[in-house]
Amino acid sequence: MTSLAALFDWLAAGKAMSSAAARRGNATDFRLRRLPKEEIHLYVKSIDNTTVVRLVDKKDWLASVGMAGGVLTASLLLIAMLLPGGYTLLASHRMEQLKHDRDRMTNELRVLRSRQAALVSPSQLEQYAGHNFTTPAAAAVIFAPPSKGAVASLGTRH
């Protein structure tokens, strides 16, 4: 096979005669000769199986049931072995998700507290009040006495 055409001729032997084979004159070399008694015809007799009775093999049936039961048992054992690991994996993923949510909400709470502190700062309150608000004198501030159930009192120290 010295050329691609010869390779194609070799792969498709018998389909078409190649130009190289036609030049060499051996186009019929790949064809088979006639076989002796090739014209013999076969006679096929139809068989009637209506009277045949099927024999039941108990051993074969028990082996099949045993194999099916064994496969089912092995499957259930495999699932039972993998179930705790899968549950642990799902639970740890949920815990990490909850930790992430807690961190996000903590950061959001910090931002909100800093905004609230900026809004209620004395300089911000004076800006909101404008000229209508005057800071009271220290002597004018009256502190309410603690209730009877109070734990600490500002007035007395021990």
C-alpha positions in Angstrom: 0.0 0.0 0.0 2.0 2.8 -1.3 -0.8 5.4 -1.7 -4.0 6.5 0.0 -6.0 5.2 -3.0 -4.6 1.7 -2.5 -5.5 1.9 1.2 -9.1 2.8 0.3 -9.2 0.0 -2.2 -8.0 -2.5 0.4 -10.6 -1.3 3.0 -13.5 -1.4 0.4 -12.4 -4.7 -1.2 -15.1 -5.9 -3.6 -17.0 -2.6 -3.8 -15.3 -1.1 -6.8 -12.3 -1.9 -8.9 -9.5 0.5 -8.3 -7.5 2.0 -11.1 -4.3 0.4 -9.8 -5.9 -3.0 -9.8 -7.4 -2.5 -13.3 -3.9 -1.6 -14.5 -2.4 -4.8 -13.0 -5.2 -7.0 -14.3 -5.9 -8.8 -11.0 -9.3 -7.2 -10.3 -10.9 -10.6 -9.7 -8.3 -12.0 -7.3 -10.2 -11.1 -4.2 -13.4 -12.9 -5.3 -14.1 -16.5 -4.0 -14.4 -19.5 -6.3 -17.6 -21.4 -6.4 -17.9 -24.0 -3.6 -18.9 -27.5 -4.5 -22.6 -28.4 -4.0 -23.3 -24.7 -3.5 -26.8 -25.1 -4.9 -28.1 -27.4 -2.1 -31.2 -26.1 -0.4 -32.0 -26.7 3.2 -35.4 -28.0 4.4 -36.7 -26.4 7.6 -39.3 -28.4 9.5 -41.6 -26.5 11.8 -41.7 -27.8 15.4 -44.9 -27.9 17.5 -44.1 -27.1 21.1 -47.7 -27.0 22.4 -47.4 -30.3 24.2 -44.1 -29.5 26.0 -44.5 -29.0 29.7 -42.2 -26.6 31.5 -40.2 -28.1 34.4 -39.9 -25.9 37.5 -36.5 -26.1 39.0 -36.8 -25.3 42.8 -33.0 -24.9 43.2 -32.8 -22.3 40.4 -35.8 -20.4 41.9 -34.3 -20.4 45.4 -30.9 -19.2 44.0 -32.6 -16.3 42.2 -34.6 -15.3 45.3 -31.5 -15.6 47.4 -29.5 -13.4 45.0 -32.2 -10.8 44.9 -32.5 -10.8 48.7 -28.7 -10.5 49.0 -28.5 -7.6 46.6 -31.4 -5.9 48.5 -29.7 -6.5 51.9 -26.4 -5.2 50.6 -28.0 -2.1 49.2 -29.8 -1.4 52.4 -26.6 -1.9 54.4 -24.7 0.4 52.1 -27.3 3.1 52.4 -27.3 2.7 56.2 -23.5 3.1 56.2 -23.6 6.3 54.1 -26.6 7.9 55.7 -24.9 9.3 58.9 -22.0 10.7 56.9 -24.4 12.5 54.5 -26.5 13.8 57.4 -23.3 15.1 59.1 -22.2 16.8 55.8 -25.6 18.5 55.4 -25.7 19.6 59.1 -22.2 21.0 58.9 -23.1 22.9 55.8 -26.2 24.3 57.5 -24.1 25.3 60.6 -21.6 27.1 58.3 -24.5 28.9 56.6 -25.9 30.0 59.9 -22.5 31.2 61.1 -22.2 33.2 57.9 -25.7 34.7 58.4 -24.8 35.5 62.1 -21.6 37.3 61.0 -23.5 39.3 58.3 -26.2 40.3 60.8 -23.7 41.3 63.4 -21.9 43.5 60.9 -25.3 45.0 59.9 -26.2 45.6 63.6 -22.8 47.4 64.1 -23.4 49.6 61.1 -26.9 50.5 62.3 -25.6 51.3 65.8 -22.9 53.5 64.4 -25.6 55.3 62.3 -27.8 55.7 65.4 -24.9 57.0 67.5 -24.1 59.6 64.8 -27.8 60.7 64.7 -28.1 61.2 68.4 -24.8 62.9 69.0 -25.0 66.3 70.7 -23.8 68.1 67.6 -26.4 66.4 65.4 -29.2 67.1 67.9 -28.2 70.8 68.0 -28.3 70.8 64.2 -31.8 69.3 64.2 -33.1 71.6 67.0 -31.9 74.7 65.3 -32.4 77.9 67.4 -35.4 76.7 69.3 -33.4 74.3 71.5 -31.4 75.7 74.4 -29.2 73.6 76.6 -30.5 73.6 80.2 -28.3 74.7 83.0 -26.8 72.1 85.3 -28.8 73.3 88.3 -32.1 73.1 86.3 -31.8 69.3 85.7 -33.9 67.3 88.1 -33.3 63.6 88.5 -36.2 61.4 89.4 -35.8 59.3 92.6 -35.3 55.6 92.1 -38.2 53.3 92.6 -38.5 51.1 95.7 -37.3 48.0 93.8 -34.2 49.8 92.4 -30.9 48.1 92.7 -28.6 51.2 92.5 -29.0 54.8 93.4 -27.1 57.8 92.2 -27.4 59.7 95.4 -25.7 57.4 97.9 -22.4 55.6 97.8 -21.2 53.0 100.3 
